[in-house]
Amino acid sequence: MKKEKVYALCEAVADISYIAAKENYRTDDSREMISQFIQWAREFEYLHKGIEWGINSPLDYIESIDYFTLFKIKQWRNA
């Protein structure tokens, strides 16, 4: 995996974790929760793989990952 992709994935995991903490999102197993965040980050990166934020997209990264994470939290809370 290229250095840029590793950084983007790590950044997404960090942002998802931050947003989840703000939303008081928890699971019974902290390892399960971390694994979940990594999977969400992979999904987010896959969905936005062709986007260069601020260059070829009108989307804003922070808003996009915020909406994505809030959607995932709602999805899992209602599961």
Protein Blocks (a to p, Z undefined) as FASTA:
>chain_A
ZZklmmmmmmmmmmmmmmmmmnopacfblklmmmmmmmmmmmmmmmmmmpcghilocbdf
klmmmmmmmmmmmmmmmZZ
